[in-house]
Amino acid sequence: MSDPLRVYRKLAQGNRLANARLHRACARLDAAELALQRPAFFGTIQKTLNHILMVDRFYLNALLGRPLDRAALDEASFCPDLPTLAAWQADCDLALLAHVQALTPEDLARIVPVDRGERIQHDRRDDILSHLFQHQTHHRGQVHGMLSATRVKPPQLDEFIVGDDAPARVEDMAALGWSETDLMR
């Protein structure tokens, strides 16, 4: 039987795995390296990671039916250090995963109001989720590129979702307390 939610669950799991792996690599940099200006849209590794968290918070808030929370967005945008950001990102990633795991197939087509402050956007839940996962992949790729210019080897960010990649994610799965059964269901 086809499960229309499976792809979203796996994308949410892949999102958590990629963020955890990226944060572990970035943790090998000192604060000055994280804040060093680099040729990238947000200019630094820290600011790009902050942006990823801010966007996650923005869309998760909307998906959960909550009004705009500017304080939470500002907190994410201006997070000064990686350990705090990594903890906040983990919380957000797990909340997004829990949200996706609680959905029904009918929920995917439901319209979600997205409070943008000056206006309310209305989009299908599946479209918002697709946009969110694409956006986060895009910006993690920017961090990956910036890491290439440091002494830290950028982590592999695309070995997560297919069975053949299981050996490459053993450490990650153990750190997150997940099993291959959880990921591949």
DAKA-V398851 format. One line per field, one symbol per residue. phi: phi as a letter, one per 20 degrees, with the letter a starting at -180 (. if undefined). psi: psi as a letter, one per 40 degrees, with the letter a starting at -180 (. if undefined). burial: b if it has 24 or more other ideal C-beta (glycine too) atoms within 12 Angstrom, else e. Layout:
phi = ???
psi = ???
burial = ???
//
This chain:
phi = .fcfegfffffffffffffffffffffeeegfffeffcfbgenbfgfffffgfgfgfgffgffemdfgcfffffgffdgebfgfgffffgfffffffffffefdgfffefedfdfdnebdecbfgfffffffffgffgfffffgffffedfeffffdcdcdegfegffdgfffffemddffgfef
psi = hhgeedddddddddddddddddddddeeiiddddehhigidedidddddddddddddddddddefiihgddddddddfheiddddddddddddddddddddeiiddddeihhhhheceihihiiddddddddddddddddddddddddeaehhiiheegddideeddeeddddddefiidddde.
burial = eeeebeebbbbbbbbbbbbbbbbbbbbebeeeebbeebebebebbbbbbbbbbbbbbbbbbbbbeeeeeeebbeebbebeebeebbebbbebbbbbbebbeebeeeebeeebebeeeeeeeeeebbebbebbbebbbebbbbbbebbeeeeeebbebeebbeeeeeeebeebbeebebeeeebee
//
